[in-house]
Amino acid sequence: MTHSPPRPDTPPYPSSNRWLLEISFDGTNYSGWQYQHHCITVQEVVQKHLSNIFADLPITLTGSSRTDAGVHALGMAASFAVPDRPSIESEKLLRAMNRMLPPDIRLRRIRNVPMEFNPRFDAVGKAYTYVLNLGRETPFSTRYSWHRHRSLDIDAMREAAAHLVGTHDFSSFVVERSKIDDAVRTIYRIEFELIGNFLCISFVGNGFLYKMIRCLVGLLEAVGSGQRTAGDALRVLEARDRGQSAETAPPHGLFLMKVFFDEAPITTWKLKNVPFFT
């Protein structure tokens, strides 16, 4: 029996429309996206300002992802049921929110979606990019890239990444495996772009597990630095044991680039620049 995805929320106010927000943020000062009781998150900040605009109604956002503390986003997706009153046009809301939000959070786009739309379950793919700094550290790069003090063999990293593309059980690349029912995911491609002194590794897949990309980058970096071989990537993957892999890469080099709700853009998406240059 198949089950329909759950509706994201049932608002305590009349609502005839649902809007999908594309949000960019610098995650340095936040404990991730999802609301938490004892620390500040991006969801909490955006919801607070939405509620202020909509006459203090209790707006609840449903996000497509749960980014970790310190992780950044260019294309986080979240939706909410729009109150019928007060009536506000989407473009006016976009401008008002970007005047009110702190400078490390911005709304990029707003579009109308069906009331039953759920950004978590209706997403068909995601793109993330991890940035490694192979040159000198600066006060500006330190927040957004993982600085490596040693040279990396990028060809070896590409060879290792080829073993990780496809549909696999990624238990070796997930933190807190016992909390996850199914560790099978599909990575469509892993791409390497050297832009100046920044090595950008982009992952495009149907979905990713908790800290999965940071675990993958940790192994790829170990291969590039000669601590592991390219063949180790396959052996670690097949072991399905987190203890067999490398250390987890730090969060500040990771960017959620795009959430896909249609299949076609997945095949055409490509990194155009270092994320924090965009």
N, C-alpha and C positions, 0 to 999 in steps of 0.2 A: 504494500500500500504506500502511495506517495502522499506526502503532506505538504500543504502550501506553507511558504515561509510566514512566520508570525508577523502581524502588523507591528510597526515599531513602537507605537504608543496610542493610547486613547486619551486625548486631551480633555481636561476638565472645563472646556469652553467650546462654544460653537466654532466649527472650522470646516471650510469647504475646499481648502487647497493645502497642498504640501509643497514646500520648496526645498530644493537641494542646494546646499552651499558648497562651494569649493574654497578651502581655507588654506592659507600658508602661514607658517609660524616658525619662529626660532625657539626650539625647545629647551634652550639652556636653563631658563628660570622656572621650568615647569616639571611637575612629576608625571609627565606623559599627557596623553589626551584625555583619558577617561576620568570622570568625576571620582574623587576620593574625599573622605571625611576630614582627614587631618593634614592635607597638603594641597597646594594650589595646582590646578590643572587647566589645560586650554579649554576643555569643554565647560568648566565652571565659569571661566571668564566670559566666553562668548554667550553662554546662556544668560548670565547676569545682565549683559547689555541688551540682549534681545528682549528680556523681560522689562527692562526700563523703557524701551521704545514702545512696547505693546502694553502700556498702562499697568505694569507690574503683574501681568498674567504669568503663571508658572510655565515658562517655555522649557521643553525638554528636547534636547538634540539626540538623535540616534546616529552614531558614527559608523563608518565603514571599517575602521581599524582601531587597534589599541596600541598606539605608539608608546615606547618605553620612555622613562625619564631621560631627558637630554637629547632625544631624537627629534629631528626637524621634519618639516613637511612643506612641499610646494603645492601639493594637490590633495590634501585631506578632504574627504567627502562626508557630509553630515546633513541630515534632513530634519525638518520639524513641521508639525501641523500649524498652519498660519491662522491666527485668530481672525474671525470675520470682522470683528470690531476691536480696536480702531482699524480702519482700512488704510493700508500703506502699500504703495507701489514698490515692486522689487528694486527698481533702480534707486528710488529714494532711500530704501532701507540700506542698500549697499553703501551709498554715500554717508548716511548717518552713522552706520556701524563703524566705518573706517575713520570717521572723525572721533568716535568715542573710544575705540579699542586702544590698548597700549601699542606702542610702535613695533613690538615683536609679534603681533598678530594682525593679519589682514584678510578680509574677504576678497576673493578674486572674481567670483561669478555667483549668480543666483539664477536658478531655472525651475520651472514648474514641473512636478512629477505627479503620478497618480497617488491617490490617498493611501493605497496599499503598498506603495513603494517602500522597500527596506534596504538602505545602502549596504548593510552587512551581507544580507542574503542575495540581493540582486546584483552584487558585484561579480563580474566574470573574470577579473584579473587585476593585477596590481604591478606597478613598476617601482622599484627602489633603486637608489644609487648610493654606493658607499665611496667616500673620498679618502684617499691616502696622500699625504704630502711627502714627496720624495726629495724636496729641496729644503731650503732654510725655513725655519719656523718664524712666523711674524705674529704681532699682537692680533692680527685680523684673521689669520688662518687657524689659530689654535682652537677657536670655538667650533670650527666646522670641518676639521679633517684630522685624521690620525697621522701624526708625524712619525716617520720611520727614519731611524738613524743609520740604517744599512741599505745597501742597494738591493733591488728586487729583480729576480729573473721573471720578467713578465711572460715570456714564452712558456716557461714551466707552469706558471699560474694558469695560462690558457689551457694547457694540456690537462691540468688537474680539473679545471672547471668543466671540461667536456664530459668527464665521468659523472658530473652532478646534474647535467641537463636531462630532462625526461621525467617520467613518473616513477617515483621511488618512495620507499619508507625512509623518512628523514629523521628517525629517532636519534641518530648520532649527532644531530645538529639542532637540538631543542633542549631548553632548560625546563626542568620540572615535567619530565615526560609522563609521570604518573597522573598528571592532571589533564592529559589529552587523550581522548578516545582513539583517534585515528591520526597517525603521523604521515600518511600518504599525501603527497602534494605533487604537482607538476610544475617544473621549471621549463619554460619554453626556450629561453636563451639567457646566457650570461655574456655580457659584452664588456670589453676593456677599451677605454679611451684615455690616452695620455695627452693631457691638455696643459702645456707648459710643464710645471713640475708636479702637477696633480694627476694621480692615477685614479680614474673614476671607474668603478666596477658596477655595472647595472644588471639587475636581476628582474626578469619579467616572468611572471608565473600566474597560476590560477589562485594562489593564496600562499601565505607563509605562516609558519608556526611561531610561537613565542621565542624571541631572540634568535630565530633560525638564520636570518641573514648575517647577523653579527657572528654567529658560530661558523657559518660558511666562510666569511671573510677571514676569521682567525686562522682557519686551516689554509686558505689560499695564501695568506701572508707567510705562514710557516713554510709553505712550499717555495714561495718566491725568495725567501731568505736562506733556503738551503737546509732548514731544520727537518723538513719532510720532503719526500719525493712526490712527483706527480701521480705515480701509481698508488700512493698512500690514500689519495682521495677516494678511490674505488674501494679499497680495503676498509677504510673508516665507514663509508656509506653502507657496505654490506654487513658490518659488525652490528649495526643498530644499537650502539652503546656510546653514550656521550663521553664516557671516560676514555675512549680511544681517540678522540679528536683533539684539537688544539684549544688554546685559551680563547675566550670570547672577545671579539674586538670591542673597543669602547663605543658608547652610544653616539658621541658627538660627531662622528663622521657619516652618520646614516641619515638619508633623506627619503621620505615617502614622496615619490614624484607624481604619480598618477594612479587614480582608481578608475578602472574601465567598467562600463555598464553595457557596452556593445563589443562584439567579438572583433569587428573589423579594425578598430584602432590599435588593437594589441599587436598586430603584425607590422604596423607602420610606425609605432612609437620608437623614437630614437633620442638619445641624449644629445642636446645641442650645445651645451656648455657646462662648465663646472656649476653645480647647483646654486652656490651662493654668489655666482656672477650673474645669474638670471634675473 
